[in-house]
């Protein structure tokens, strides 16, 4: 699960890089540039995938990858940005903390994934930790519609986390990530362009560097790390690590920007970290591990 830690660590740095990038360009436009740069950087890997004929994509595979690309990038970003534009950042972050619970619920309801009660308990603990970490939101700045958009984004995330597991059984993470990002970019940019409020671009070295960093490190590398971890881990457990993203964001803000955190925020951070640590100690219960165990038992029975 070290791959999940690396992915969420990089995603956590996106809070600071995003603050710098958004000073020079519209947030949605920054996302579009981020996806475009990521897609271009990953072209060699995509060409290598088809040249080496690692896996022959069927029409069904292509549709699944296209759906995953749209859900993982433009759809998730669109819902989160729409929600954040209407409600307070603290209320939105609190709702995003529902991610671990949502991943487990969607897995149980739609993908027949059996998560242990402990996984649900860890998910609830992570949510409480995120809620304590961001503090109480200003009720006057809370929008029910904005909160609904953010809540829908957690559902979308839960679905693409579960669906990614199926795709990763056929395509290695090193090649799945670029194909997914590129398909999401091609089909998602026209939709994202509708949400750009300001097309003015104020070029600066810091702004360009931030967007490039978001593309290369927070999209490309973080995506590969996350998918590599998801390849060998239960989706329900991976959801717990989603709560670490705001934790790393707060830690980097304290270290690099000199921001202060309250005692309750520190307690919340501790709860999320403890939940992730316990999750790392849980045994695997994926279908693959069950099948391996069943095959092993069958071989042993034949010996007897």
C-alpha positions in Angstrom: 0.0 0.0 0.0 3.0 2.2 -0.2 1.8 3.2 -3.7 -1.4 4.7 -2.2 0.7 6.7 0.3 2.9 8.1 -2.6 -0.2 8.9 -4.7 -2.0 10.7 -1.8 1.2 12.5 -0.9 1.5 13.9 -4.4 -2.2 14.8 -4.5 -1.7 16.6 -1.2 0.9 18.9 -2.7 -1.7 19.9 -5.4 -3.4 22.1 -2.8 -0.3 24.4 -2.7 0.5 24.1 -6.4 -3.2 24.9 -7.2 -3.1 28.0 -5.1 -0.2 29.3 -7.2 -1.7 28.3 -10.5 -5.1 29.8 -9.8 -3.5 33.2 -9.3 -2.6 33.3 -13.0 -5.4 31.4 -14.7 -9.0 30.3 -14.2 -9.3 27.1 -12.1 -11.1 25.2 -14.7 -8.7 26.4 -17.4 -5.8 25.2 -15.2 -7.4 21.8 -15.1 -7.7 21.7 -18.9 -4.0 22.7 -19.3 -3.1 20.1 -16.7 -4.9 17.3 -18.6 -3.5 18.4 -21.9 0.1 18.5 -20.6 -0.4 15.1 -19.0 -1.8 13.6 -22.2 1.2 14.9 -24.3 3.8 13.7 -21.7 2.2 10.2 -21.8 2.1 9.8 -25.6 5.3 7.6 -25.6 3.8 5.1 -23.2 0.6 4.9 -25.2 2.6 4.3 -28.4 4.7 1.7 -26.7 1.5 -0.1 -25.5 0.2 -0.5 -29.0 3.6 -1.1 -30.6 4.4 -4.0 -28.2 0.9 -5.3 -28.5 0.7 -5.8 -24.8 -3.1 -6.2 -24.9 -5.5 -6.0 -27.8 -8.4 -3.7 -26.9 -11.8 -4.8 -27.8 -14.7 -2.5 -28.4 -16.0 -3.2 -24.9 -12.6 -2.4 -23.4 -12.4 0.8 -25.3 -15.8 1.9 -24.0 -14.9 1.0 -20.5 -11.6 2.9 -20.7 -13.4 5.9 -22.2 -16.0 5.9 -19.4 -13.3 5.6 -16.8 -11.3 8.5 -18.4 -14.4 10.7 -18.3 -15.4 9.7 -14.7 -11.9 9.9 -13.3 -10.9 13.3 -14.6 -13.4 15.7 -16.2 -16.5 14.5 -14.4 -14.9 14.4 -11.0 -13.2 17.8 -11.5 -16.4 19.3 -12.9 -18.6 18.2 -9.9 -15.9 19.3 -7.3 -15.3 22.7 -8.9 -19.1 23.3 -9.4 -19.7 22.5 -5.7 -16.7 24.5 -4.5 -18.0 27.6 -6.4 -21.3 27.4 -4.5 -20.4 26.3 -1.0 -17.6 26.9 1.5 -14.3 25.0 1.2 -14.6 23.5 4.7 -18.1 22.1 4.0 -16.9 20.7 0.7 -13.8 19.1 2.2 -16.0 17.5 5.0 -18.2 15.9 2.4 -15.3 14.7 0.4 -14.3 12.9 3.6 -17.2 10.6 3.0 -15.2 9.1 0.1 -14.0 6.0 2.0 -17.5 5.1 3.2 -18.9 5.7 -0.3 -16.3 3.4 -1.9 -17.2 0.6 0.4 -21.0 1.1 0.0 -20.8 1.3 -3.8 -18.7 -1.8 -3.8 -21.2 -3.7 -1.7 -24.3 -2.5 -3.6 -23.1 -2.7 -7.2 -20.0 -4.8 -7.4 -20.7 -7.5 -4.8 -17.5 -6.6 -2.9 -17.7 -7.8 0.7 -16.0 -5.3 3.0 -15.5 -6.2 6.7 -17.2 -4.2 9.4 -13.8 -2.9 10.4 -13.4 -1.3 7.0 -16.6 0.6 7.5 -15.5 1.6 11.0 -12.2 2.9 9.6 -14.1 4.8 6.9 -16.3 6.5 9.5 -13.3 7.3 11.7 -11.6 8.9 8.6 -14.7 11.0 7.9 -14.8 12.2 11.6 -11.1 13.0 11.3 -11.5 15.0 8.1 -14.5 16.9 9.7 -12.4 17.8 12.8 -9.5 18.7 10.6 -11.3 21.3 8.5 -13.3 22.7 11.4 -16.8 24.0 11.5 -18.0 25.6 8.3 -19.7 29.1 8.2 -23.3 28.2 7.9 -24.0 31.3 5.9 -21.6 30.2 3.2 -22.9 26.7 3.0 -25.0 25.9 -0.1 -27.1 22.8 -0.2 -26.8 22.6 -4.0 -23.0 23.0 -3.7 -22.9 20.3 -1.1 -25.0 18.1 -3.4 -22.5 18.5 -6.3 -19.6 17.6 -4.0 -21.5 14.6 -2.6 -22.2 13.4 -6.2 -18.4 13.7 -6.9 -17.8 11.1 -4.1 -20.2 8.7 -5.8 -18.4 9.2 -9.1 -15.1 8.6 -7.4 -16.4 5.4 -5.8 -17.6 4.1 -9.1 -14.3 4.7 -11.0 -12.3 3.2 -8.1 -14.4 0.0 -8.4 -14.4 0.0 -12.2 -10.6 0.6 -12.4 -10.0 -2.7 -10.7 -11.6 -4.5 -13.6 -9.5 -2.7 -16.2 -6.3 -3.2 -14.3 -6.8 -7.0 -14.5 -6.1 -6.6 -18.2 -3.9 -3.6 -18.6 -0.8 -2.8 -16.4 -1.0 0.5 -14.5 1.9 1.9 -16.5 -0.2 1.8 -19.6 -3.7 2.0 -18.2 -3.0 5.5 -16.7 -2.0 7.2 -19.9 -4.8 5.7 -21.9 -7.3 6.7 -19.3 -6.0 10.3 -19.0 -5.9 10.8 -22.7 -9.4 9.4 -23.4 -10.7 11.6 -20.5 -9.0 14.6 -22.0 -10.3 14.1 -25.5 -13.9 13.6 -24.5 -13.9 15.8 -21.4 -12.3 19.0 -22.5 -15.3 20.2 -24.5 -17.4 19.8 -21.4 -14.9 21.5 -19.1 -14.6 24.5 -21.4 -18.2 25.3 -20.7 -17.3 26.0 -17.0 -14.4 28.4 -17.7 -15.5 31.8 -16.3 -12.4 33.7 -17.3 -10.2 33.0 -20.4 -7.6 35.6 -19.4 -4.1 34.1 -18.9 -1.6 36.0 -16.8 1.7 34.3 -17.7 4.3 33.9 -14.9 7.1 31.5 -14.2 5.5 30.4 -11.0 2.1 29.8 -12.6 3.5 27.8 -15.6 5.7 25.8 -13.2 2.7 25.0 -11.0 0.6 23.7 -13.8 3.4 21.6 -15.2 4.0 20.2 -11.7 0.3 19.4 -11.4 0.3 17.6 -14.7 3.5 15.6 -14.3 3.6 14.8 -10.6 0.0 15.1 -9.4 -1.6 13.5 -12.5 0.9 11.3 -14.2 3.0 9.9 -11.4 0.2 10.0 -8.8 -2.1 8.2 -11.2 0.4 5.5 -11.9 1.1 5.0 -8.2 -2.6 4.9 -7.3 -3.4 2.4 -10.1 -0.4 0.3 -9.2 -1.7 0.1 -5.6 -5.3 -0.6 -6.7 -4.0 -3.5 -8.9 -3.2 -5.5 -5.8 -5.6 -4.0 -3.1 -9.3 -4.2 -2.3 -11.1 -1.1 -3.6 -12.9 -0.7 -0.2 -9.6 -0.4 1.6 -8.1 2.0 -1.0 -10.9 4.4 -0.2 -9.5 4.9 3.3 -6.3 6.4 1.8 -8.4 9.0 -0.1 -8.8 10.8 3.3 -5.0 11.3 3.5 -5.1 13.8 0.6 -6.4 16.7 2.7 -4.2 15.6 5.6 -1.0 15.9 3.4 -2.4 19.2 2.1 -2.7 20.6 5.6 0.7 19.3 6.6 2.4 20.9 3.5 0.5 24.1 4.2 1.9 24.2 7.7 5.5 23.3 6.7 5.7 25.4 3.5 3.3 28.2 4.0 3.6 28.6 7.8 -0.1 28.1 8.4 -1.3 27.1 11.9 -3.6 24.3 12.9 -5.9 24.0 15.9 -5.9 21.2 18.5 -9.0 19.7 16.9 -7.4 19.7 13.5 -4.4 17.9 14.9 -6.7 15.3 16.5 -8.5 14.9 13.1 -5.2 14.4 11.3 -4.2 11.7 13.9 -7.5 9.9 13.4 -7.1 9.7 9.6 -3.5 8.6 9.9 -4.4 5.9 12.4 -7.2 4.6 10.2 -4.8 4.4 7.2 -2.2 2.6 9.3 -4.7 0.0 10.6 -6.0 -0.5 7.0 -2.4 -1.3 5.9 -2.3 -4.1 8.5 -5.6 -5.7 7.3 -5.2 -8.9 5.2 -6.2 -8.9 1.6 -9.7 -10.2 0.7 -9.9 -9.6 -3.0 -11.4 -12.1 -5.4 -7.9 -12.8 -6.7 -6.5 -13.8 -3.3 -9.6 -16.0 -2.7 -9.1 -17.7 -6.1 -5.4 -18.3 -5.4 -6.2 -19.8 -2.0 -8.9 -22.0 -3.6 -6.5 -23.2 -6.2 -3.9 -24.0 -3.6 -6.5 -26.0 -1.6 -7.5 -27.9 -4.7 -3.9 -28.9 -5.4 -3.4 -30.0 -1.8 -6.6 -32.1 -2.0 -5.3 -33.8 -5.2 -2.0 -34.7 -3.4 -4.0 -36.4 -0.7 
